[in-house]
Amino acid sequence: AIVWDEYLTGPFGLIAQYSLLKEHEVEKMFTLKGSRLPAADVKNIIFFVRPRLEL
């Protein structure tokens, strides 16, 4: 499964299309928001997020 920062889905789509991710066995994709992630029965989860510096 991949969990996306909603601001990175567009730029990442320029590199890898959804069909390519499916070919590489990406089963589910979620957008990272303020709420909890839905339950997912997957072996691995990868997070694509922007770095933030909180002062």
N, C-alpha and C positions, 0 to 999 in steps of 0.2 A: 504494500500500500504506500502511497505517497500522500503526504500532507503538505499543502502549498500555502505559502503566504500569498494572499490574493493579488498582490502587486507583482508577483514573479511569474504568474501563469502566462501572461502575454509574451514577455521576453523569452521565456523558456520554450514557448511554442514555436519560436523562430528556429530553434535548434532541433527539437524532437517533437514530431507530431504525435497525437494520441495513438494512432495506429502503430507507430514504432514502439511506444511504451507497452502496448498490449502484446506485441510480438515478443517482448522481453519479460513477459509474465507479470506485468503490473496488473493486479487484480482489481484494486480499488483506488480511488483518488478522492481526497477531501480538501476543502478550503479551510484554512486556519482562521477561526473567528473567535470572538470572546466567549463562546459557549463551549461545552464539552464535545469531544469528538464522538461520533456514533460508534457503537460496538462493531468490531470487525474481526472476523476469524481469519487472521493472516499470520504468517510466520515472521515477517519483517516489516518494519515501518521506517520510511525515510522522510525526513523533514527538510523542506527547502524554504528557508526563511531569510529575511534581511537582518543584518546585525543592527542592534540599537544600543545606544549609549545613554543610559538614564543618569542624569546629574542631580 
